[in-house]
Amino acid sequence: MSKNKTFTMIKPNAVKNGHIGNILADISNAGFRIVALKMQKNAVEAYRNFIGATNPEEAAEGTIRKKYGASKQMNAVHGSDSDENAELECNFFFAKSERYSKDGIELLD
């Protein structure tokens, strides 16, 4: 089977209703390979609030780092601290052909 690419976007109402995870799981379970993801609108700040302070001992209850981090060095997840660093880090880990378009996710079958 050829590796054709397609584009999909999870629409705002599905995001609002909390279906992102289930939709991504369904896409993956159907045999598509998600090669890049992007969520727009203040993603850096929103994600850093979600994951919590770098030091799990200082992170707010319910954050990823509070729940899963063992120490400041072993804090479970990384989150870019600025739009500029997010771009640098994405360029390091993703080839241009693997990256998302500006409006959604790209899938390979």
Residue pairs with C-beta under 8 A, 6 or more apart in sequence:
1 109
3 108
3 109
4 108
4 109
5 106
5 107
5 108
6 106
6 107
6 109
7 101
7 103
7 104
7 105
7 106
7 107
8 27
8 104
8 105
8 107
9 103
9 104
9 105
10 19
10 20
10 23
10 104
10 105
14 20
14 23
24 34
24 37
27 34
27 107
28 34
31 109
32 107
32 108
32 109
33 107
33 108
33 109
34 105
34 106
34 107
35 98
35 99
35 106
35 107
35 108
36 94
36 98
36 99
36 100
36 105
36 106
37 100
37 105
38 100
38 102
38 104
38 105
43 86
44 79
44 80
44 81
44 82
44 83
44 86
47 79
47 80
48 79
48 81
49 63
50 63
50 64
51 59
51 63
51 64
51 65
51 76
51 77
51 79
52 59
52 60
52 63
52 64
52 65
52 66
52 69
53 59
53 60
53 63
53 65
54 65
54 72
54 75
55 65
55 71
55 72
55 75
56 65
56 66
56 68
56 69
56 70
56 71
56 72
56 75
56 76
59 65
59 66
59 69
60 66
64 76
64 77
65 75
65 76
65 77
67 76
68 76
68 77
69 75
69 76
70 76
80 86
80 89
90 99
98 106
99 106
100 106
